[in-house]
Amino acid sequence: MKNFVTILSNAGLGMAMFGLVLEEFFHLRLEFYVKRKKVMLDNLEIKLLRLSNKVRFIIGVVEGEIIVSNRKRADLVLELQ
């Protein structure tokens, strides 16, 4: 019976250690999830800005505010800046 109690206490210690490792891993993963979310949001903001600029360009061309035909690319870039 004494050996059985020793095995249970060792198993309990092992489970406690596993719980600590799991808790540390959880906090580490949570930190990286937060970093990943920030990077993903930054990338989405860049895409949103790019698409907004494309929409403004297309609307400008359609409404005649920006003329793109028969113009050099450098002149067009200067006008858009």
Secondary structure, 3 states (H helix, E strand, C coil): CHHHHHHHHHHHHHHHHHHHHHHHHHHHHHHHHHHHHHHHHHHHHHHHHHHHHHHHHHHHHHCCCCCCCCCCHHHHHHHHC
